[in-house]
Amino acid sequence: TADQVKLYCEKDTTSSVSGNVSAYFSDFFTTNLITVERELEFDHSQSDRFTILICVEGSGTIGYNGVQEPFCKGEILLLSACFSNYSLKSIIPAFKVLEVYI
């Protein structure tokens, strides 16, 4: 049989994100389901990891260095480690983003 990846879910109490965050952990990666109701600031300056963001519901913008870019349902962004500080801002009442990292 193939190896299976076991996931468990809990409310993330260590996240730097203030908002509705559910975290899914495995031995290989972490996935956060983030609900953005207005604007959330992210600070990953203490880590050297890349991050994958997947917009799963609604639409908004991602901001970095004063530039805002649209981010809509179905779009996937791969952020290198140099994107240590960025923001997500909701255009409609709320949108949901999966944040995946190792």
LUMKE-580467 format. One record per residue: residue number from 1; residue in one letter; x, z, y of N, C-alpha, C in turn. Coordinates in steps of 0.02 Angstrom, whole numbers. Last residue first. Layout:
REM residues N
n_res_n_X_n_Z_n_Y_ca_X_ca_Z_ca_Y_c_X_c_Z_c_Y
NUM_a_X_Z_Y_X_Z_Y_X_Z_Y
...
***
This chain:
REM residues 102
n_res_n_X_n_Z_n_Y_ca_X_ca_Z_ca_Y_c_X_c_Z_c_Y
102_i_324_201_1236_359_231_1180_391_296_1202
101_y_158_169_1302_230_175_1307_259_209_1246
100_v_16_109_1385_50_116_1321_125_120_1334
99_e_-137_133_1455_-66_137_1471_-30_152_1405
98_l_-284_49_1490_-243_78_1437_-171_76_1459
97_v_-406_80_1613_-341_50_1597_-310_87_1538
96_k_-558_48_1695_-521_83_1642_-460_42_1623
95_f_-634_82_1855_-610_37_1803_-566_75_1756
94_a_-774_107_1964_-721_133_1921_-696_78_1876
93_p_-842_35_2073_-844_108_2065_-790_138_2020
92_i_-714_-88_2113_-784_-70_2101_-785_5_2083
91_i_-579_-65_2132_-615_-107_2179_-690_-93_2173
90_s_-461_68_2119_-524_37_2096_-555_-5_2151
89_k_-288_60_2099_-344_72_2145_-405_34_2121
88_l_-138_130_2051_-195_91_2029_-253_110_2074
87_s_36_124_2097_-31_152_2103_-82_103_2074
86_y_203_178_2055_153_127_2070_85_161_2074
85_n_367_203_2019_313_229_2062_266_171_2077
84_s_447_128_1933_439_200_1921_382_230_1961
83_f_489_-3_1884_424_11_1915_407_84_1904
82_c_602_-6_1806_613_-1_1878_547_9_1916
81_a_560_-29_1676_575_40_1696_585_47_1771
80_s_428_-152_1692_494_-130_1672_506_-60_1698
79_l_268_-178_1632_307_-151_1688_375_-127_1662
78_l_160_-298_1593_219_-265_1564_262_-244_1622
77_l_-15_-308_1591_46_-306_1631_101_-270_1592
76_i_-156_-404_1555_-105_-359_1528_-43_-365_1572
75_e_-333_-425_1577_-264_-437_1597_-217_-383_1570
74_g_-459_-382_1544_-427_-431_1501_-355_-446_1519
73_k_-512_-352_1709_-526_-344_1638_-495_-401_1598
72_c_-378_-363_1832_-447_-371_1808_-452_-364_1732
71_f_-296_-337_1975_-289_-319_1904_-359_-316_1876
70_p_-209_-401_2119_-270_-391_2080_-254_-377_2006
69_e_-85_-305_2205_-102_-364_2165_-165_-351_2126
68_q_-10_-251_2353_-66_-242_2307_-80_-308_2272
67_v_141_-181_2410_106_-242_2392_51_-226_2341
66_g_215_-65_2429_172_-87_2482_133_-151_2469
65_n_280_-44_2304_319_-62_2364_275_-92_2420
64_y_135_-83_2219_206_-65_2211_242_-89_2273
63_g_-25_-69_2144_16_-70_2204_87_-47_2189
62_i_-156_-157_2072_-96_-117_2059_-52_-125_2120
61_t_-335_-147_2082_-271_-173_2103_-215_-127_2079
60_g_-476_-190_1980_-444_-151_2032_-381_-185_2055
59_s_-620_-191_1871_-563_-223_1905_-538_-178_1961
58_g_-691_-166_1705_-693_-169_1778_-634_-207_1808
57_e_-588_-125_1568_-656_-123_1598_-650_-124_1673
56_v_-458_-137_1529_-509_-144_1477_-581_-144_1505
55_c_-301_-187_1566_-365_-173_1599_-421_-188_1549
54_i_-157_-117_1512_-209_-164_1492_-273_-143_1526
53_l_15_-99_1532_-50_-82_1559_-99_-137_1539
52_i_160_-35_1463_111_-89_1457_45_-63_1485
51_t_320_8_1521_250_27_1513_208_-36_1508
50_f_485_63_1478_440_12_1502_369_36_1486
49_r_578_208_1533_539_171_1484_501_114_1517
48_d_648_320_1582_679_253_1583_644_208_1532
47_s_588_448_1693_594_416_1628_624_346_1636
46_q_568_497_1818_609_538_1774_616_507_1704
45_s_478_413_1880_548_410_1901_595_450_1856
44_h_345_388_1870_383_388_1807_458_387_1823
43_d_205_421_1946_276_433_1958_311_441_1890
42_f_60_350_2015_100_362_1955_172_371_1975
41_e_-97_382_2089_-25_371_2099_11_390_2034
40_l_-256_309_2099_-211_354_2063_-139_334_2076
39_e_-411_298_2181_-341_276_2178_-300_330_2143
38_r_-550_301_2107_-530_282_2175_-460_254_2174
37_e_-560_302_1969_-620_304_2009_-607_286_2082
36_v_-499_252_1822_-480_252_1892_-544_248_1934
35_t_-464_322_1671_-520_299_1712_-500_307_1786
34_i_-356_281_1543_-361_309_1611_-421_279_1646
33_l_-294_319_1395_-351_284_1423_-366_318_1489
32_n_-131_305_1337_-176_343_1381_-232_297_1403
31_t_-34_312_1195_-82_270_1232_-127_316_1272
30_t_128_315_1130_74_352_1162_31_303_1200
29_f_214_288_972_195_270_1040_141_318_1065
28_f_255_343_849_288_283_874_272_267_947
27_d_181_444_799_253_454_798_290_398_833
26_s_49_447_922_73_436_854_148_451_856
25_f_-91_489_1025_-21_496_1007_-9_473_935
24_y_-188_462_1162_-184_449_1090_-111_447_1071
23_a_-273_547_1289_-209_524_1262_-215_517_1186
22_s_-372_519_1429_-372_537_1358_-309_508_1328
21_v_-405_565_1591_-355_536_1547_-364_563_1477
20_n_-467_558_1743_-494_563_1676_-446_527_1628
19_g_-341_631_1849_-400_590_1836_-422_600_1765
18_s_-187_625_1899_-244_668_1909_-306_625_1903
17_v_-44_605_1802_-103_571_1830_-158_622_1838
16_s_54_659_1732_61_665_1805_1_634_1840
15_s_7_749_1585_9_688_1624_17_703_1698
14_t_-14_857_1507_53_849_1533_59_788_1579
13_t_-136_857_1450_-126_908_1501_-57_902_1532
12_d_-247_747_1387_-177_751_1407_-168_801_1463
11_k_-351_786_1255_-347_781_1327_-275_792_1348
10_e_-316_690_1107_-327_753_1142_-325_740_1217
9_c_-307_615_948_-328_611_1018_-336_682_1046
8_y_-193_536_837_-237_591_853_-250_590_928
7_l_-156_419_709_-164_435_779_-206_499_785
6_k_-45_354_592_-97_403_605_-97_420_679
5_v_-18_204_518_-1_243_577_-59_290_590
4_q_29_173_350_-23_180_400_2_222_458
3_d_108_53_248_112_116_285_57_116_339
2_a_17_-27_115_54_-29_179_55_40_211
1_t_42_0_-60_0_0_0_44_0_63
***
